[in-house]
Amino acid sequence: MDVQLLEATPNPEEVICRAARNDYMSEYGAEQSLESVMEGIEGETTEEKQRTLISNLMSHGHFGPFEHVQATFHVKGMSRSCMAQITRHRHVSFDVQSMRYVSFDDVDPADVREGELVVTPPSASDPDWIGRNQKGGAVDEETVEKRREVFASSVERAVEDYQELLELGMPPEDARFVLPIGTKVNVVMSLNARMLMHVADMRAAADAQWEIRGFTEDLLDLAAEWCPLTFEEYESSMKNRKNRLAP
């Protein structure tokens, strides 16, 4: 999976701090410099004051100001399984590559065995992989090789059958029913900073499924570049406090 930041609120932490300070200012903040807005907050520099304020907002559960800044991400190669999980979140906007209007008739089924079009779970090739609700533990090399072959043959055959149905005149919206839930799609998603942290509360947790957990960690890496003070504080003080930022 590849995750890229498409667009985001510029100067997000200035927006967060201005929004938070607005609640306690008699002056009209839009006519004040950031330095004036941040007067009275602990810190030598404006950045230190922003860090202090953001930390105080989180520790006191004042999350509203984080809803004013938004980011849009473009995701390549998310499985339909992962997509079904992430689209359950409220207050996130999605556009998902349509399998009604996009057909995969030019994909070589032989390449699907090697990871084209369908996400291959790590348990298909790692004998030591232990997943949630798994019956049993680690397996030997012979077993994992059989597991790998069954998975590869199944997804290859599914794509062959899908393409044959297209050749027989079945519309893509119906032929897609034979494709596996691991079929890759591209997704565009937009959400505000508070919602991103809530998604991370749920989906970066140790008990989250491996694909969505990795995806969420990628989101957090990009968010840390876009909104560094906020997500540094989240990483150090808030992460793994499940549902802490639930809307």
C-alpha positions in Angstrom: 0.0 0.0 0.0 1.2 3.5 -0.8 -0.3 6.5 1.1 0.3 10.1 0.1 -0.9 13.5 1.4 -2.8 15.2 -1.4 -3.8 18.5 0.3 -4.0 19.9 3.8 -4.8 23.0 5.8 -1.7 25.2 5.6 -0.3 26.4 9.0 -2.6 24.0 10.8 -1.3 24.6 14.3 -1.7 28.3 13.9 -5.4 27.6 13.1 -5.7 25.3 16.0 -4.2 27.8 18.4 -6.2 30.7 17.1 -9.4 28.7 17.4 -8.6 27.7 21.0 -7.6 31.2 22.1 -10.7 32.7 20.5 -12.8 31.2 23.4 -11.0 33.4 25.9 -10.3 36.6 24.0 -12.3 39.8 24.0 -10.5 41.1 20.9 -11.3 39.9 17.4 -8.5 37.4 16.8 -8.4 37.7 13.0 -7.1 41.2 13.4 -4.4 40.1 15.8 -0.9 38.7 15.0 -0.2 35.2 16.2 2.2 36.6 18.7 -0.5 38.7 20.2 -3.0 35.9 20.2 -0.5 33.7 22.1 0.3 36.3 24.8 -0.1 34.8 28.3 0.8 31.2 27.2 3.9 29.7 28.8 6.9 29.6 26.5 9.8 31.8 25.2 9.0 31.5 21.5 5.7 31.3 19.6 6.4 27.7 18.8 7.0 26.9 22.5 3.7 28.6 23.3 1.9 26.6 20.6 3.4 23.4 22.0 2.2 24.4 25.5 -1.3 25.2 24.4 -1.7 22.1 22.2 -0.5 19.9 25.1 -3.0 21.6 27.5 -5.9 21.2 25.0 -5.3 17.5 24.8 -4.7 16.9 28.5 -7.9 18.7 29.3 -10.0 17.0 26.6 -10.6 20.2 24.7 -10.6 18.6 21.2 -12.8 21.0 19.3 -10.0 23.2 17.9 -8.5 20.2 16.2 -11.6 19.9 14.0 -10.8 23.1 12.1 -7.8 21.6 10.2 -8.3 18.9 7.5 -6.1 16.7 5.4 -6.8 14.7 2.3 -4.9 11.5 1.6 -4.6 9.3 -1.6 -4.2 5.6 -0.9 -3.0 3.1 -3.5 -3.6 -0.6 -3.2 -5.9 -0.9 -0.2 -7.7 -4.2 0.0 -11.5 -4.2 -0.1 -11.3 -5.9 3.3 -9.4 -2.9 4.8 -11.6 -0.5 2.9 -14.7 -2.0 4.6 -13.1 -1.3 8.0 -11.9 2.3 7.4 -15.2 3.4 5.8 -17.1 2.6 9.0 -15.7 5.7 10.6 -18.0 8.7 10.8 -16.9 12.2 9.9 -14.5 11.0 7.2 -15.2 11.6 3.5 -14.3 8.8 1.0 -14.0 8.3 -2.7 -13.3 4.6 -3.6 -12.2 3.3 -7.0 -15.3 1.8 -8.6 -15.3 -1.8 -9.6 -18.5 -1.1 -11.6 -16.8 1.3 -13.9 -13.2 0.1 -13.7 -12.5 -3.4 -15.1 -9.3 -5.4 -14.5 -9.3 -7.2 -17.9 -5.7 -6.4 -18.6 -4.2 -7.9 -15.5 -2.2 -11.1 -16.1 -3.6 -13.7 -13.7 -0.1 -15.2 -13.4 1.0 -11.9 -11.9 -1.7 -12.1 -9.3 0.1 -15.0 -7.7 3.0 -12.5 -7.1 0.9 -9.8 -5.5 -0.6 -8.0 -8.5 -4.2 -6.8 -7.9 -4.8 -8.8 -4.7 -3.2 -8.1 -1.3 -1.4 -11.2 0.1 -1.6 -11.5 3.9 1.6 -12.2 5.7 0.2 -15.4 7.2 0.3 -16.9 3.6 4.1 -16.9 3.7 5.3 -16.5 7.3 5.2 -19.7 9.3 5.5 -17.7 12.6 2.7 -15.3 11.9 0.1 -15.3 14.6 -3.2 -13.5 13.9 -6.2 -12.6 16.0 -8.7 -15.5 16.4 -6.2 -17.9 14.8 -6.6 -21.5 15.7 -3.2 -22.9 16.6 0.2 -21.2 16.5 3.3 -21.3 14.3 3.5 -23.9 11.6 6.3 -25.7 9.8 7.7 -24.8 6.4 5.7 -27.5 4.6 2.4 -26.3 6.0 3.1 -22.7 5.1 4.2 -23.6 1.6 0.9 -25.4 1.1 -0.9 -22.4 2.6 1.0 -20.1 0.1 0.0 -22.3 -2.8 -3.6 -22.6 -1.9 -3.9 -18.8 -1.5 -2.0 -18.1 -4.8 -4.0 -20.6 -6.8 -7.3 -19.3 -5.4 -6.7 -15.6 -6.3 -5.2 -16.5 -9.7 -8.2 -18.6 -10.5 -10.6 -15.9 -9.3 -9.1 -13.3 -11.7 -9.2 -15.8 -14.5 -12.9 -16.5 -13.9 -13.6 -12.8 -13.6 -11.9 -12.0 -16.9 -13.7 -14.9 -18.6 -17.0 -13.6 -17.4 -16.2 -10.2 -18.9 -15.4 -11.9 -22.2 -18.7 -13.6 -22.0 -20.4 -10.2 -21.8 -21.1 -10.0 -18.1 -20.9 -6.4 -16.9 -18.0 -5.5 -14.6 -20.4 -4.7 -11.8 -21.6 -8.3 -11.8 -18.4 -10.1 -12.8 -16.7 -8.5 -9.8 -18.6 -10.7 -7.5 -16.1 -13.5 -8.0 -13.1 -11.4 -7.1 -11.6 -11.9 -3.6 -12.1 -9.5 -0.7 -8.4 -8.8 -0.9 -8.7 -7.1 -4.3 -6.8 -3.8 -4.3 -8.6 -0.5 -4.8 -7.4 3.2 -4.6 -9.1 5.5 -2.1 -9.2 9.2 -1.5 -10.1 10.2 2.1 -10.4 13.5 3.9 -10.7 14.0 7.7 -9.9 16.6 10.3 -7.1 16.2 12.8 -9.3 15.2 15.7 -10.9 12.4 13.6 -7.5 11.3 12.4 -6.4 10.8 16.0 -9.7 9.0 16.8 -9.0 6.6 13.8 -5.5 6.1 15.2 -7.0 5.3 18.6 -8.9 2.5 17.1 -6.9 1.3 14.1 -3.3 1.7 15.3 -4.0 -0.4 18.4 -2.3 -3.7 19.0 -5.5 -5.6 18.4 -6.2 -4.0 15.0 -5.9 -6.1 11.9 -2.4 -5.9 10.4 -3.3 -4.1 7.2 -5.3 -1.3 8.6 -2.8 -0.9 11.5 0.0 -0.4 9.0 -2.1 2.0 7.0 -2.9 4.0 10.1 0.8 4.2 11.0 1.4 5.6 7.5 -1.3 8.2 8.1 0.3 9.2 11.4 3.8 9.5 9.7 2.4 11.9 7.2 0.3 13.8 9.8 3.5 14.3 11.9 5.0 16.2 8.9 1.9 18.2 8.3 0.9 19.0 11.9 4.1 18.2 13.9 3.3 19.6 17.4 -0.1 18.0 17.5 0.9 14.6 16.4 4.1 14.6 18.5 1.9 15.3 21.5 -0.6 12.6 20.4 2.2 10.0 19.9 3.8 10.7 23.3 0.7 11.3 25.5 -2.5 10.1 23.8 -1.8 7.1 21.6 -3.2 3.8 22.7 -5.7 5.4 25.0 -8.5 3.8 23.1 -11.6 5.9 22.2 -10.1 8.9 24.0 -10.9 11.2 21.1 -14.2 9.6 20.1 -16.6 12.2 18.6 
